[in-house]
Amino acid sequence: MCTFILAWQVFEDAPVVVAANRDEQVGRESEPPARRDWERPVVAPKDAAAGGTWLGYNDAGVLVSVTNRWADRDLPAERSRGLLVRDALRQDTAQEVVRFVERDLDGREYDGFNLVAVDADAALLVEWDGRRRVRQLTPGAHVVVNVGADGTYRIPSHRQDVAKQQAANADRLRTHLRPEPGADSQEWLDRAAAAVSDHEFGVCIHEDGFGTRSSSLVRLGTDGDSYEYADGPPCETPFEPVDI
């Protein structure tokens, strides 16, 4: 699984604030976040195997992220979902990202995914599990996991127990990270960093050959952007600022 947490249009100093854990096979290599020229300036980590990314933002202030999506059937997966994110980061707005993704799904096959596109003006979730759905997110805190987001989940028949537990974890995390009156974006991000590192919330995982490989804290603020990155499980790896 992967976990994506968004606080959107909550804080005056930062319309887009994100905390995200990436879960992956232990042997799959990646590069830490850096400035990249992917047909326009982008800040993103890079999947060394396929060349895409799971989270990034561009010079227009558009952030795009993807998690796996569990489905009831196997889907053709001719292309890496990380390459879809990389391509989507060429767009100027979150709305344009979603239109691009919809067109791309008409001609290419991907495994299941949840893709979030967000900027200062719009926040949208594209769900793909063989059927395409687009949801507009409202101002507030949102949690996206493999089975869905914000209390709307689809539990696959072949892994019901773990999927139900994941949904419950996401609900607890969203409740815990409701913005507090008077708090600023950095205070919320500090709380989110602690939560994604805390095994009580079930989103920092350690399994045989698989687990949480990294964690990202991103703030797109009115006074500039920031990215902090833990290049390992956040329960045991400190977040370090990315030189952007």
Backbone as CSV, one residue per row, in Angstrom:
resi,resn,N_x,N_y,N_z,CA_x,CA_y,CA_z,C_x,C_y,C_z
1,MET,0.830,-1.186,0.000,0.000,0.000,0.000,0.868,1.241,0.000
2,CYS,0.270,2.345,-0.275,0.871,3.657,-0.094,-0.175,4.547,0.570
3,THR,0.282,5.613,1.182,-0.631,6.524,1.871,-0.326,7.943,1.436
4,PHE,-1.379,8.670,1.025,-1.246,10.054,0.602,-2.200,10.890,1.441
5,ILE,-1.673,11.922,2.100,-2.466,12.791,2.964,-2.344,14.219,2.456
6,LEU,-3.473,14.871,2.292,-3.513,16.224,1.742,-4.312,17.150,2.646
7,ALA,-3.754,18.320,2.924,-4.524,19.424,3.507,-4.616,20.495,2.424
8,TRP,-5.833,20.716,1.944,-6.027,21.609,0.795,-6.926,22.787,1.163
9,GLN,-6.445,23.972,0.828,-7.163,25.218,1.087,-7.582,25.325,2.561
10,VAL,-6.702,24.884,3.430,-6.942,24.945,4.870,-6.175,26.103,5.501
11,PHE,-4.947,26.329,5.026,-4.045,27.287,5.654,-3.787,28.470,4.715
12,GLU,-3.849,29.675,5.260,-3.630,30.860,4.443,-2.212,30.907,3.887
13,ASP,-1.258,30.348,4.625,0.135,30.433,4.197,0.524,29.341,3.204
14,ALA,-0.337,28.350,2.989,0.002,27.250,2.076,-1.276,26.535,1.643
15,PRO,-1.709,26.726,0.396,-2.935,26.055,-0.048,-2.784,24.552,-0.236
16,VAL,-1.556,24.077,-0.448,-1.309,22.655,-0.696,-0.248,22.154,0.276
17,VAL,-0.643,21.212,1.149,0.289,20.615,2.102,0.085,19.104,2.070
18,VAL,1.165,18.353,1.934,1.071,16.912,1.684,2.051,16.149,2.566
19,ALA,1.592,14.998,3.072,2.461,13.994,3.678,2.158,12.665,2.995
20,ALA,3.184,11.913,2.642,2.952,10.676,1.882,4.015,9.640,2.191
21,ASN,3.579,8.404,2.424,4.485,7.264,2.555,4.459,6.451,1.270
22,ARG,5.628,6.053,0.818,5.722,5.180,-0.347,6.071,3.770,0.113
23,ASP,5.255,2.803,-0.258,5.502,1.396,0.058,5.857,0.668,-1.224
24,GLU,6.912,-0.153,-1.155,7.424,-0.769,-2.376,8.254,-1.995,-2.020
25,GLN,8.541,-2.805,-3.033,9.452,-3.924,-2.866,10.827,-3.415,-2.426
26,VAL,11.451,-4.137,-1.513,12.717,-3.683,-0.945,13.794,-3.535,-2.011
27,GLY,13.796,-4.384,-3.014,14.854,-4.348,-4.009,14.684,-3.317,-5.103
28,ARG,13.572,-2.589,-5.113,13.338,-1.619,-6.187,14.024,-0.301,-5.842
29,GLU,14.979,0.098,-6.663,15.788,1.268,-6.372,15.067,2.553,-6.779
30,SER,15.428,3.631,-6.080,14.874,4.937,-6.415,15.902,6.015,-6.120
31,GLU,15.663,7.198,-6.677,16.505,8.361,-6.434,15.730,9.366,-5.597
32,PRO,16.391,10.065,-4.671,15.687,11.021,-3.815,15.187,12.222,-4.611
33,PRO,14.306,13.017,-4.022,13.775,14.185,-4.737,14.879,15.134,-5.180
34,ALA,14.670,15.712,-6.352,15.612,16.671,-6.909,14.897,17.477,-7.981
35,ARG,15.501,18.581,-8.358,14.986,19.321,-9.503,15.285,18.531,-10.773
36,ARG,14.271,18.397,-11.614,14.430,17.629,-12.847,13.816,18.407,-14.002
37,ASP,14.401,18.226,-15.169,13.855,18.838,-16.384,13.096,17.762,-17.137
38,TRP,11.810,17.650,-16.844,10.946,16.685,-17.521,9.995,17.444,-18.437
39,GLU,10.604,18.102,-19.414,9.912,18.965,-20.370,9.430,20.255,-19.738
40,ARG,9.547,20.371,-18.419,9.388,21.611,-17.678,10.004,21.354,-16.305
41,PRO,10.320,22.377,-15.547,10.945,22.152,-14.236,9.999,21.435,-13.275
42,VAL,10.520,20.393,-12.639,9.756,19.551,-11.721,10.644,19.229,-10.521
43,VAL,10.033,19.119,-9.347,10.719,18.583,-8.174,10.064,17.252,-7.839
44,ALA,10.860,16.175,-7.858,10.285,14.842,-7.645,11.382,13.830,-7.364
45,PRO,11.063,12.785,-6.595,11.929,11.599,-6.564,11.758,10.834,-7.875
46,LYS,12.593,9.836,-8.087,12.539,9.091,-9.349,12.649,7.600,-9.089
47,ASP,11.755,6.841,-9.704,11.833,5.392,-9.686,12.909,4.961,-10.667
48,ALA,13.985,4.357,-10.151,15.111,4.010,-11.010,14.772,2.903,-11.990
49,ALA,13.771,2.089,-11.687,13.436,0.974,-12.576,12.717,1.439,-13.827
50,ALA,11.667,2.263,-13.677,10.856,2.658,-14.829,11.066,4.102,-15.250
51,GLY,11.661,4.915,-14.376,11.970,6.287,-14.746,10.898,7.300,-14.399
52,GLY,9.805,6.865,-13.794,8.751,7.785,-13.418,8.867,8.216,-11.970
53,THR,7.758,8.663,-11.407,7.750,9.090,-10.012,6.392,8.797,-9.400
54,TRP,6.343,8.809,-8.086,5.078,8.606,-7.379,4.528,9.917,-6.811
55,LEU,5.357,10.972,-6.837,4.912,12.248,-6.300,5.840,13.342,-6.804
56,GLY,5.257,14.441,-7.264,6.078,15.564,-7.688,5.228,16.796,-7.900
57,TYR,5.903,17.931,-8.040,5.188,19.165,-8.381,6.024,19.953,-9.383
58,ASN,5.328,20.804,-10.158,6.008,21.530,-11.221,6.064,23.027,-10.944
59,ASP,6.621,23.776,-11.881,6.819,25.201,-11.692,5.525,25.995,-11.768
60,ALA,4.424,25.356,-12.143,3.115,26.008,-12.125,2.378,25.785,-10.809
61,GLY,3.003,25.088,-9.870,2.358,24.827,-8.590,1.359,23.695,-8.631
62,VAL,1.522,22.782,-9.587,0.646,21.613,-9.712,1.354,20.408,-9.108
63,LEU,0.722,19.764,-8.142,1.267,18.563,-7.515,0.456,17.355,-7.975
64,VAL,1.161,16.288,-8.323,0.519,15.047,-8.764,1.143,13.891,-7.994
65,SER,0.288,12.971,-7.522,0.769,11.797,-6.799,-0.088,10.603,-7.155
66,VAL,0.481,9.409,-7.002,-0.254,8.190,-7.318,-0.035,7.161,-6.217
67,THR,-1.082,6.407,-5.891,-0.971,5.213,-5.062,-1.507,4.039,-5.858
68,ASN,-1.153,2.835,-5.439,-1.784,1.648,-6.014,-3.273,1.642,-5.677
69,ARG,-4.035,0.934,-6.492,-5.472,0.746,-6.238,-5.753,-0.742,-6.322
70,TRP,-6.285,-1.306,-5.242,-6.618,-2.723,-5.245,-7.947,-2.929,-5.972
71,ALA,-7.983,-3.925,-6.841,-9.178,-4.205,-7.641,-9.563,-5.668,-7.491
72,ASP,-10.779,-5.980,-7.915,-11.271,-7.355,-7.822,-10.771,-8.233,-8.957
73,ARG,-10.142,-7.643,-9.954,-9.633,-8.442,-11.071,-8.283,-7.904,-11.502
74,ASP,-7.502,-8.780,-12.138,-6.215,-8.354,-12.669,-6.435,-7.437,-13.864
75,LEU,-5.661,-6.361,-13.904,-5.763,-5.404,-15.000,-4.505,-5.483,-15.862
76,PRO,-4.647,-5.304,-17.172,-3.454,-5.209,-18.003,-2.600,-4.039,-17.528
77,ALA,-1.329,-4.229,-17.503,-0.437,-3.174,-16.988,0.721,-2.999,-17.954
78,GLU,0.430,-2.416,-19.110,1.470,-2.292,-20.126,2.469,-1.186,-19.805
79,ARG,2.116,-0.292,-18.859,2.957,0.881,-18.612,2.988,1.193,-17.119
80,SER,4.111,1.705,-16.668,4.268,2.085,-15.269,3.373,3.267,-14.926
81,ARG,2.723,3.180,-13.762,1.901,4.297,-13.299,2.750,5.518,-12.976
82,GLY,4.007,5.306,-12.609,4.894,6.437,-12.350,5.173,7.266,-13.580
83,LEU,5.170,6.638,-14.750,5.345,7.392,-15.992,4.117,8.246,-16.283
84,LEU,2.942,7.777,-15.873,1.744,8.596,-16.016,1.869,9.865,-15.179
85,VAL,2.368,9.752,-13.955,2.581,10.929,-13.116,3.592,11.867,-13.762
86,ARG,4.683,11.304,-14.247,5.711,12.142,-14.897,5.121,12.908,-16.074
87,ASP,4.325,12.247,-16.897,3.696,12.921,-18.037,2.694,13.970,-17.564
88,ALA,1.943,13.646,-16.514,0.914,14.564,-16.028,1.521,15.858,-15.500
89,LEU,2.745,15.800,-15.014,3.388,16.988,-14.468,3.751,18.017,-15.535
90,ARG,3.520,17.708,-16.787,3.721,18.705,-17.845,2.587,19.723,-17.900
91,GLN,1.483,19.410,-17.257,0.282,20.228,-17.385,0.362,21.478,-16.507
92,ASP,-0.466,22.491,-16.872,-0.441,23.788,-16.206,-1.369,23.879,-15.002
93,THR,-2.381,23.031,-14.927,-3.340,23.090,-13.819,-3.751,21.671,-13.443
94,ALA,-4.333,21.545,-12.253,-4.848,20.245,-11.819,-5.974,19.773,-12.733
95,GLN,-6.821,20.693,-13.176,-7.898,20.321,-14.094,-7.338,19.753,-15.384
96,GLU,-6.273,20.352,-15.904,-5.662,19.848,-17.136,-5.027,18.485,-16.912
97,VAL,-4.488,18.257,-15.725,-3.940,16.928,-15.414,-5.021,15.865,-15.560
98,VAL,-6.192,16.113,-14.997,-7.262,15.116,-15.044,-7.716,14.883,-16.480
99,ARG,-7.843,15.938,-17.263,-8.223,15.742,-18.674,-7.165,14.929,-19.401
100,PHE,-5.882,15.192,-19.092,-4.803,14.414,-19.714,-4.891,12.940,-19.324
101,VAL,-5.103,12.675,-18.041,-5.173,11.290,-17.570,-6.353,10.564,-18.218
102,GLU,-7.479,11.222,-18.338,-8.643,10.594,-18.971,-8.338,10.232,-20.423
103,ARG,-7.684,11.122,-21.132,-7.322,10.813,-22.528,-6.325,9.657,-22.581
104,ASP,-5.370,9.662,-21.662,-4.349,8.618,-21.666,-4.960,7.245,-21.384
105,LEU,-5.927,7.204,-20.486,-6.593,5.929,-20.175,-7.392,5.394,-21.350
106,ASP,-7.773,6.257,-22.277,-8.488,5.793,-23.467,-7.582,4.998,-24.401
107,GLY,-6.255,5.201,-24.273,-5.354,4.549,-25.216,-4.295,3.663,-24.602
108,ARG,-4.176,3.652,-23.269,-3.143,2.865,-22.615,-3.721,2.084,-21.458
109,GLU,-3.018,1.006,-21.081,-3.458,0.142,-19.986,-2.531,0.323,-18.784
110,TYR,-3.136,0.446,-17.604,-2.392,0.566,-16.356,-3.001,-0.365,-15.320
111,ASP,-2.186,-0.758,-14.376,-2.721,-1.414,-13.188,-3.532,-0.390,-12.399
112,GLY,-4.291,-0.854,-11.411,-5.153,0.036,-10.659,-4.383,1.159,-9.963
113,PHE,-4.998,2.328,-9.905,-4.345,3.450,-9.238,-5.364,4.452,-8.711
114,ASN,-4.907,5.229,-7.726,-5.545,6.472,-7.296,-4.560,7.584,-7.619
115,LEU,-4.978,8.547,-8.409,-4.104,9.657,-8.792,-4.729,10.955,-8.300
116,VAL,-3.950,11.713,-7.540,-4.391,13.007,-7.032,-3.689,14.102,-7.812
117,ALA,-4.459,15.075,-8.282,-3.929,16.268,-8.935,-4.442,17.468,-8.166
118,VAL,-3.530,18.345,-7.747,-3.938,19.452,-6.891,-3.096,20.689,-7.176
119,ASP,-3.745,21.846,-7.145,-3.063,23.125,-7.164,-3.807,24.053,-6.207
120,ALA,-3.533,25.334,-6.262,-4.174,26.251,-5.324,-5.671,26.374,-5.547
121,ASP,-6.142,26.011,-6.758,-7.534,26.247,-7.124,-8.398,24.996,-7.221
122,ALA,-7.799,23.832,-7.334,-8.580,22.608,-7.515,-7.828,21.419,-6.940
123,ALA,-8.598,20.448,-6.431,-8.042,19.188,-5.931,-8.942,18.070,-6.434
124,LEU,-8.364,17.137,-7.184,-9.159,16.084,-7.820,-8.494,14.736,-7.627
125,LEU,-9.334,13.706,-7.547,-8.883,12.329,-7.393,-9.416,11.513,-8.559
126,VAL,-8.516,10.851,-9.293,-8.892,9.921,-10.349,-8.699,8.509,-9.813
127,GLU,-9.759,7.727,-9.797,-9.705,6.336,-9.346,-9.824,5.426,-10.565
128,TRP,-8.900,4.474,-10.670,-8.911,3.542,-11.802,-8.765,2.120,-11.277
129,ASP,-9.806,1.311,-11.444,-9.749,-0.107,-11.092,-10.421,-0.938,-12.188
130,GLY,-10.245,-0.483,-13.421,-10.963,-1.045,-14.558,-12.128,-0.165,-14.962
131,ARG,-12.577,0.654,-14.012,-13.540,1.724,-14.253,-12.911,3.026,-13.797
132,ARG,-13.200,4.083,-14.520,-12.624,5.394,-14.204,-13.655,6.252,-13.483
133,ARG,-13.232,6.827,-12.356,-14.077,7.755,-11.614,-13.239,8.971,-11.243
134,VAL,-13.848,10.148,-11.284,-13.173,11.389,-10.908,-13.962,12.042,-9.789
135,ARG,-13.275,12.359,-8.711,-13.903,13.011,-7.561,-13.252,14.370,-7.313
136,GLN,-14.068,15.381,-7.070,-13.561,16.681,-6.656,-13.466,16.701,-5.133
137,LEU,-12.313,17.075,-4.632,-12.103,17.132,-3.197,-12.420,18.533,-2.682
138,THR,-12.990,18.594,-1.510,-13.363,19.863,-0.907,-12.240,20.354,0.001
139,PRO,-12.254,21.636,0.366,-11.238,22.117,1.299,-11.258,21.307,2.599
140,GLY,-10.073,20.933,3.065,-9.969,20.135,4.280,-8.855,19.128,4.174
141,ALA,-8.876,18.154,5.081,-7.869,17.094,5.112,-8.420,15.838,4.449
142,HIS,-7.589,15.175,3.655,-7.987,13.989,2.906,-6.918,12.917,3.047
143,VAL,-7.350,11.661,3.094,-6.429,10.528,3.168,-6.787,9.540,2.061
144,VAL,-5.788,9.230,1.230,-5.966,8.299,0.104,-5.106,7.066,0.354
145,VAL,-5.725,5.890,0.267,-5.011,4.615,0.413,-5.433,3.699,-0.729
146,ASN,-4.970,2.470,-0.705,-5.192,1.565,-1.836,-6.655,1.251,-2.094
147,VAL,-7.503,1.350,-1.089,-8.910,0.979,-1.264,-9.817,2.181,-1.482
148,GLY,-9.254,3.393,-1.510,-10.076,4.561,-1.755,-9.654,5.732,-0.896
149,ALA,-10.629,6.599,-0.593,-10.313,7.826,0.120,-11.509,8.319,0.912
150,ASP,-11.219,8.903,2.066,-12.198,9.706,2.809,-13.507,8.992,3.101
151,GLY,-13.420,7.744,3.501,-14.626,7.009,3.885,-15.349,6.324,2.751
152,THR,-14.927,6.557,1.513,-15.522,5.884,0.358,-14.522,4.851,-0.146
153,TYR,-14.774,3.581,0.177,-13.810,2.526,-0.094,-14.472,1.405,-0.890
154,ARG,-13.656,0.698,-1.656,-14.084,-0.516,-2.353,-13.207,-1.652,-1.850
155,ILE,-13.810,-2.599,-1.196,-13.077,-3.697,-0.567,-13.006,-4.873,-1.528
156,PRO,-11.824,-5.227,-2.037,-11.728,-6.348,-2.974,-12.017,-7.674,-2.280
157,SER,-12.649,-8.562,-2.993,-13.100,-9.818,-2.398,-11.950,-10.730,-1.993
158,HIS,-10.797,-10.619,-2.645,-9.704,-11.552,-2.388,-8.793,-11.122,-1.237
159,ARG,-8.998,-9.924,-0.663,-8.181,-9.499,0.480,-9.018,-8.619,1.412
160,GLN,-10.150,-9.163,1.818,-11.109,-8.362,2.561,-10.582,-7.910,3.924
161,ASP,-9.933,-8.808,4.650,-9.510,-8.462,6.010,-8.506,-7.315,6.009
162,VAL,-7.469,-7.431,5.174,-6.444,-6.395,5.165,-6.997,-5.099,4.579
163,ALA,-7.914,-5.206,3.625,-8.500,-4.001,3.027,-9.381,-3.267,4.033
164,LYS,-10.162,-4.005,4.802,-11.001,-3.371,5.821,-10.137,-2.705,6.898
165,GLN,-9.036,-3.346,7.255,-8.138,-2.748,8.237,-7.511,-1.476,7.684
166,GLN,-7.144,-1.504,6.406,-6.563,-0.319,5.790,-7.559,0.835,5.776
167,ALA,-8.806,0.544,5.453,-9.834,1.581,5.460,-10.007,2.164,6.858
168,ALA,-10.010,1.302,7.871,-10.145,1.777,9.250,-8.949,2.638,9.652
169,ASN,-7.750,2.233,9.239,-6.557,3.029,9.527,-6.664,4.417,8.894
170,ALA,-7.142,4.453,7.655,-7.266,5.730,6.941,-8.268,6.638,7.635
171,ASP,-9.377,6.074,8.107,-10.378,6.879,8.802,-9.809,7.457,10.102
172,ARG,-9.069,6.630,10.839,-8.479,7.118,12.087,-7.459,8.218,11.815
173,LEU,-6.693,8.037,10.752,-5.670,9.018,10.407,-6.309,10.345,9.997
174,ARG,-7.367,10.273,9.232,-8.042,11.497,8.801,-8.649,12.240,9.996
175,THR,-9.242,11.501,10.905,-9.794,12.136,12.107,-8.688,12.794,12.924
176,HIS,-7.581,12.094,13.079,-6.458,12.605,13.863,-5.886,13.881,13.260
177,LEU,-5.911,13.986,11.929,-5.256,15.107,11.252,-6.224,16.198,10.814
178,ARG,-7.415,16.203,11.408,-8.281,17.356,11.173,-7.557,18.619,11.613
179,PRO,-7.556,19.649,10.757,-6.839,20.881,11.132,-7.395,21.488,12.416
180,GLU,-6.492,21.966,13.255,-6.879,22.563,14.517,-7.006,24.075,14.357
181,PRO,-7.983,24.688,15.009,-8.162,26.142,14.902,-6.881,26.886,15.270
182,GLY,-6.520,27.837,14.414,-5.359,28.669,14.689,-4.023,28.075,14.295
183,ALA,-4.008,26.805,13.899,-2.741,26.162,13.524,-2.312,26.622,12.134
184,ASP,-1.010,26.649,11.901,-0.523,26.970,10.562,-0.092,25.693,9.864
185,SER,0.342,25.848,8.621,0.642,24.673,7.801,1.798,23.853,8.361
186,GLN,2.808,24.519,8.942,3.950,23.772,9.456,3.578,22.958,10.683
187,GLU,2.713,23.508,11.515,2.256,22.752,12.682,1.501,21.496,12.250
188,TRP,0.633,21.644,11.239,-0.100,20.481,10.739,0.868,19.465,10.128
189,LEU,1.851,19.951,9.378,2.800,19.048,8.733,3.629,18.300,9.770
190,ASP,3.958,18.950,10.871,4.684,18.262,11.944,3.826,17.132,12.531
191,ARG,2.534,17.391,12.716,1.631,16.347,13.214,1.524,15.203,12.205
192,ALA,1.447,15.549,10.925,1.347,14.517,9.891,2.619,13.672,9.843
193,ALA,3.766,14.308,9.986,5.031,13.571,9.978,5.083,12.564,11.117
194,ALA,4.602,12.971,12.287,4.577,12.049,13.430,3.606,10.906,13.177
195,ALA,2.461,11.199,12.558,1.444,10.164,12.335,1.897,9.123,11.329
196,VAL,2.531,9.546,10.238,2.953,8.564,9.226,4.135,7.739,9.709
197,SER,4.745,8.137,10.829,5.843,7.380,11.426,5.384,6.459,12.548
198,ASP,4.139,6.617,12.961,3.611,5.932,14.140,2.904,4.644,13.720
199,HIS,3.388,3.512,14.189,2.797,2.230,13.799,1.368,2.057,14.292
200,GLU,0.940,2.872,15.239,-0.432,2.786,15.711,-1.439,3.128,14.611
201,PHE,-1.009,3.910,13.628,-1.894,4.264,12.517,-1.783,3.280,11.349
202,GLY,-0.844,2.368,11.409,-0.762,1.290,10.425,-0.339,1.689,9.034
203,VAL,0.323,2.849,8.875,0.708,3.275,7.530,2.219,3.289,7.327
204,CYS,2.981,2.954,8.356,4.414,2.682,8.204,4.567,1.184,8.413
205,ILE,4.823,0.478,7.329,4.725,-0.980,7.386,6.077,-1.638,7.131
206,HIS,6.229,-2.830,7.702,7.457,-3.614,7.577,7.045,-5.065,7.359
207,GLU,7.215,-5.543,6.135,6.895,-6.928,5.809,8.111,-7.580,5.171
208,ASP,8.045,-8.851,4.942,9.159,-9.590,4.348,9.323,-9.183,2.887
209,GLY,10.379,-8.432,2.595,10.667,-8.022,1.232,9.850,-6.843,0.728
210,PHE,9.021,-6.261,1.600,8.145,-5.169,1.174,7.887,-4.269,2.366
211,GLY,7.734,-2.976,2.108,7.409,-2.085,3.218,7.521,-0.634,2.832
212,THR,7.444,0.228,3.824,7.546,1.663,3.602,9.005,2.001,3.320
213,ARG,9.247,2.495,2.125,10.615,2.750,1.672,11.032,4.199,1.827
214,SER,10.060,5.126,1.863,10.393,6.538,2.000,9.147,7.300,2.405
215,SER,9.348,8.559,2.796,8.230,9.413,3.172,8.542,10.841,2.749
216,SER,7.494,11.559,2.310,7.654,12.914,1.790,6.737,13.877,2.533
217,LEU,7.251,15.071,2.795,6.480,16.181,3.352,6.649,17.364,2.415
218,VAL,5.565,17.798,1.801,5.636,18.850,0.792,4.703,19.984,1.189
219,ARG,5.205,21.187,1.081,4.409,22.385,1.371,4.586,23.361,0.221
220,LEU,3.480,23.651,-0.483,3.499,24.658,-1.546,2.869,25.915,-0.964
221,GLY,3.722,26.858,-0.551,3.261,27.983,0.239,3.286,29.299,-0.500
222,THR,2.608,30.275,0.066,2.604,31.615,-0.498,3.971,32.273,-0.363
223,ASP,4.785,31.796,0.578,6.122,32.333,0.792,7.207,31.417,0.231
224,GLY,6.823,30.471,-0.620,7.784,29.540,-1.204,7.430,28.102,-0.888
225,ASP,8.126,27.189,-1.531,7.845,25.759,-1.402,8.913,25.087,-0.552
226,SER,8.533,23.961,0.055,9.511,23.180,0.811,9.217,21.695,0.626
227,TYR,10.269,20.895,0.727,10.160,19.442,0.585,11.117,18.835,1.605
228,GLU,10.571,18.000,2.474,11.400,17.212,3.396,11.197,15.742,3.061
229,TYR,12.273,14.969,3.156,12.250,13.600,2.658,12.970,12.675,3.620
230,ALA,12.321,11.569,3.947,12.954,10.491,4.714,13.267,9.367,3.740
231,ASP,14.523,9.101,3.512,14.940,8.096,2.531,15.016,6.723,3.197
232,GLY,13.893,6.309,3.755,13.755,5.051,4.462,12.484,5.117,5.279
233,PRO,12.162,4.084,6.028,10.955,4.122,6.853,10.996,5.318,7.800
234,PRO,9.947,6.147,7.844,10.018,7.355,8.677,10.058,7.072,10.165
235,CYS,9.715,5.849,10.580,9.811,5.496,11.996,11.259,5.417,12.474
236,GLU,12.192,5.281,11.518,13.596,5.144,11.893,14.536,6.004,11.059
237,THR,13.973,6.804,10.159,14.775,7.631,9.256,14.361,9.092,9.410
238,PRO,15.283,9.996,9.724,14.893,11.393,9.900,14.514,12.052,8.569
239,PHE,13.593,12.990,8.645,13.279,13.816,7.494,14.389,14.849,7.311
240,GLU,14.837,14.996,6.072,15.885,15.979,5.744,15.340,16.929,4.687
241,PRO,15.687,18.228,4.768,15.217,19.155,3.737,15.855,18.860,2.399
242,VAL,15.057,18.963,1.352,15.542,18.788,-0.015,15.992,20.145,-0.546
243,ASP,17.163,20.193,-1.145,17.682,21.432,-1.710,16.985,21.700,-3.034
244,ILE,16.002,22.592,-3.003,15.242,22.900,-4.223,15.434,24.354,-4.644
